C-alpha cells in the first residue's frame, strides 16, 4: 500500500487491497473507469497530510521569519489566533513557536545579513551616506543611515542602521552617532559624502569640525522648500485652501461621497477617491489637484444636485482654476527624477 507502506497478500485479485482501503483508509474512494481500469481518488483531510520532518519545519520557520521582516509585521503575529488556525490547516504537524523563539531566529537572520553586507562593503572603494531623523507613531525618535556604493557598475543601497535618538538632536550628538556607525561597519576613510536635509543641526554635523566627508544638501528637499515658499503666495494659497475644503467636504460627508460614486458610474469616470494634500508629503498638492481635474465632471454633477448639496455650500465649494496644475506637474517630475534610488542623480544638478 503506497499510503501506509503496508505489505498485503496478493492472489490474482485486488480484493485484499480494496478491503485494506475500506478499513484503514476510508477517506480514499475508488471509482471504475471503463471495464478494466481502477482509479483512486484521494480526499485527504488536513489531519492526514504529509509529515513535517525537521528539515521541513526549519524551512517553514525561515519562511515565517522572512514574512515578518519583508512585510514589516509585528512579531506577535505568530501568536495570533488567525495565523495559528491557518498554520494548523496548511501544516497540521508543525508547531508554531512562541514569540521569544521567533525573535531569536530573526536576530540570527539579522546577524547573517550583517555578515553578508560586510563582505559586500569590503569590496567598495568608496561609499556615500544618506541620513535623516524621524519620529515613530509612539513619538520615539530615530536616525536612519543608508549606504550607497557601486558594485559591478550598478548602484547598490543598503540600510546600515536605525539608531534610537533619545538624546537631544544637537550637531555633536548626531556626529557621534554617524561616526560610531562608520567605525562599526569598518568604513573609516571610505565615506565620500553624506546627503541630508536642510535642518541646521544636520548641516552643522556634516562639517569638517565633526566629520571627514563632504556635505551635500538634498536637492529634492531644497526644491520642496522652494515650492512651499511659492505656496505661501496669496493667490496660490487661496486656491490650495479652496481645493482642500472641497476634498474635505467629500471625505466628511457620507452622502456626498456616495453621490460621487454614483456620478462616477453614470459618467464612466474612474472610481477614484479624492486626495487630500499634506504638508509633510511631497507632491501631495499636485496629487490633489490632479485628482480633482480627473473627477471634475463628477464633482460638478454632485455640487449641482440640490438633493445632495446645499446651494450655499455649492457656491463655496466650486472647483478652482487648474492653471497651477502644469507647473506642479513639472515640479513633481523634477522631484521624482532627483529622488531616484537606482541612478546617481547628483550629476543632473551639480554644481549649483
Buried (B, 14 or more C-beta within 10 A) or exposed (E): EEBEEEEEEEEEEEEEBEEBBEEEBEEBEEEEEEEEEEEEEEEEEEEEEEEBEEEBBEEBBEEBBEEBBEEEBEBEBBBEEEBBEEBBEEBBEBEBBEEEEBBEBBEEBEEEEEEEBEEEBEEBEBBBBBBBBEEEEEEEBBBBBBBBBBEEEEBBEBEBBEBEBEEEBEBEBBBBBBBEBBEEBEBEEBBBBBBBBEBEBBBBBBEEEBBEBEBBBBBBBBBBEEBEEBBEEEEBEEBBEBBBEBBEBBBEBEEBBEBBBBBBEEEEBEEEEBBBBEEEEBBBBBBBBBBBEBBEEBBBBBBEBEEBBEEEBBEEBEBBEBEBEEEBBEBBEBBEBBBEEEEEBBEEBEEE
